[in-house]
Amino acid sequence: MLAGMIPADRLASIRSRLPRHTVLLESMAAVVAADDRWRFLELGCSLGAGGGDELSDIDAGVGYEGIPATELYTVARRFAEQIDTPIDLTVHRMDGWPPDWCRVAAEYPGAMQLDLVFMPAASRRGLPDRSTALVDKDDRLVVEVTPPGRLPPSIDTAREWVVLGWWAVATADKYVRRGSLFEAVQSIDEARAQALRLWATGRRVPYAVFGLTSLLDFPPFELPDGLAATYALPDDARLVAAANRATAEMLNLAAVLAGDVLDADVTSPLSLVVSDRLS
């Protein structure tokens, strides 16, 4: 792909529907094309798949060469400031990332958000299926690859989600009994997140680890019945307790559905103990 040239196929609709996004994308492509340290620029998530709307942020990745890890933060910040003048930004690493990776979270005028990951170019050997290569100087992104996250989780991972979900339900129950409703609601949020990961697994939705987001992004676009009942404001202990029970029911069903898909029993003895406690 010619450096700095945004492909016309997947991004044709972005040009016509999202002119503000297009301006920032073209600016990034020009910066990457002009500097030999930058080897590729890819666009991911909804925009990378050819979708998105005016409220979508830009999820992108840049591959680099010849930048010491000790200088990466400074160079990444300069990159973000070259493409436009940000209102504010931060450069950081996500938990578990190696020192030669970093992320820029930047907000630009017009409520334009950029989520930009910098990685060594050599770490990439292909392009995920829902991404688009904007610049690819070394043809690293020519081959489409299937990210591990798109595949169903392992049995061990699903069981981890189950145990953590029931642990969170039990923790929420403890906080309800103490009258610490804000903490109870926070624990319900954690239990719900695990249940939605399992539900996505049971519905054969890719990227099940992202739970609710993937359920909304991929067919059959189906949310669990009773999902709304798992939410409650932290101002009524009875309602919070009811939300916790609804979350437990959803978690129990989701574990069974996930086990059917994975052809394994991923349920936990905790489900019986904690459910009895809730009743």
Secondary structure, DSSP 8 states (H G I E B T S, - for coil): --TT---HHHHHHHHHH-HHHHHHHHHHHHHHHH-TTEEEEEE-HHHHTT---TT--EEEEEEESS--GGGHHHHHHHHHHHHS--SEEEEE--TT--TT-EEEEEEETTTEEEEEEEEEGGG--SEETT-EEEEETTSTTSSEE--GGGS---HHHHHHHHHHHHHHHHHHHHHHHHT-HHHHHHHHHHHHHHHHHHHHHHTT-SSGGGTHHHHHHSTT----TTGGGG---TT-HHHHHHHHHHHHHHHHHHHHHHHHHHTS----THHHHHHHHH-
